[in-house]
Amino acid sequence: MSTEVHDNRDRQRYEIREDGELAGFVQYNMRGGRLILVHTEIDDAHEGHGLASILVRGALDDIRIRGLHIVPICPYVERFIQKHPDYDDLVDHEMFDALNAEKK
């Protein structure tokens, strides 16, 4: 099976396709020049193939290449970065803490 991750800027999300079929996405919003990663979703028909991990890694690699930073509001993305601390440098911790304080 082939997988492809790309940024669909019109829909503000990174999408993953498996054999050409949309299998999932990471939704984001731009705020203060940062990508706020808010939700990760994999279609039920594509679960169990490790696509969420491939999707998030592909999105973070693209974000790094583009020289951008993120705020991982999505619990899946936050856990992914905790497990892969080599991506922690992408996190705007100040904005992350501020947004988390707003939630309380």
C-alpha positions in Angstrom: 0.0 0.0 0.0 1.2 3.5 -0.8 0.7 6.4 1.5 1.0 10.1 0.8 0.8 13.1 3.2 0.2 16.6 1.9 -1.0 20.0 3.2 -4.4 20.9 1.9 -4.1 24.6 2.7 -7.6 25.4 1.4 -9.1 23.1 4.0 -6.4 23.9 6.7 -5.4 20.3 7.2 -2.8 17.8 6.5 -4.3 14.8 4.7 -3.1 11.3 4.3 -4.1 9.1 1.4 -3.7 5.4 1.2 -3.6 4.1 -2.3 -5.1 7.4 -3.5 -8.1 7.3 -1.1 -8.4 9.9 1.6 -7.8 8.1 4.9 -7.5 10.8 7.5 -6.3 14.3 8.4 -4.8 16.6 11.0 -6.9 19.8 11.2 -5.1 23.1 12.0 -5.7 26.8 12.4 -3.2 29.6 11.9 -2.8 31.9 14.8 0.0 34.4 15.4 2.1 32.7 12.7 1.8 29.3 14.3 -0.1 26.2 13.3 -2.5 25.2 16.0 -2.9 21.4 15.5 -6.4 20.8 16.8 -7.7 17.4 15.7 -6.4 14.2 14.2 -8.8 11.7 12.5 -8.4 8.5 10.7 -11.3 7.0 8.8 -12.6 3.8 10.4 -11.9 1.8 7.2 -8.2 2.7 7.5 -7.7 2.1 11.2 -5.0 -0.3 12.4 -2.5 0.5 9.7 -0.4 3.0 11.7 -1.6 5.9 9.5 -2.1 8.4 12.4 1.5 8.1 13.2 2.6 8.4 9.5 0.3 11.4 9.1 1.5 13.3 12.1 5.2 12.6 11.3 4.7 13.7 7.7 2.9 16.9 8.9 5.6 17.7 11.5 8.4 17.1 8.9 6.8 19.4 6.5 6.2 22.1 9.2 9.9 21.8 10.1 11.0 22.2 6.4 8.8 25.3 6.2 10.4 26.8 9.3 7.1 27.1 11.2 6.1 26.3 14.7 3.1 24.5 16.2 0.8 24.4 19.2 -0.3 20.8 19.7 -3.9 21.1 21.1 -4.8 17.7 19.6 -4.2 15.1 22.3 -2.8 12.6 19.7 -0.2 15.1 18.4 0.7 16.1 21.9 1.3 12.4 22.9 3.2 11.8 19.6 5.6 14.6 20.4 6.1 13.3 24.0 7.1 9.9 22.5 9.3 11.6 19.9 11.0 14.5 21.6 13.0 15.3 18.5 9.9 17.2 17.4 9.7 19.2 20.6 11.7 22.1 19.1 8.7 22.8 16.8 6.4 23.5 19.8 5.8 27.1 20.8 5.6 26.3 24.5 4.7 29.9 25.5 1.6 29.9 23.2 0.8 26.3 24.2 0.8 27.2 27.9 -1.3 30.3 27.2 -3.9 28.4 25.2 -4.1 25.7 27.9 -4.6 28.4 30.6 -7.5 29.7 28.5 -9.2 26.3 28.6 -9.3 26.3 32.4 
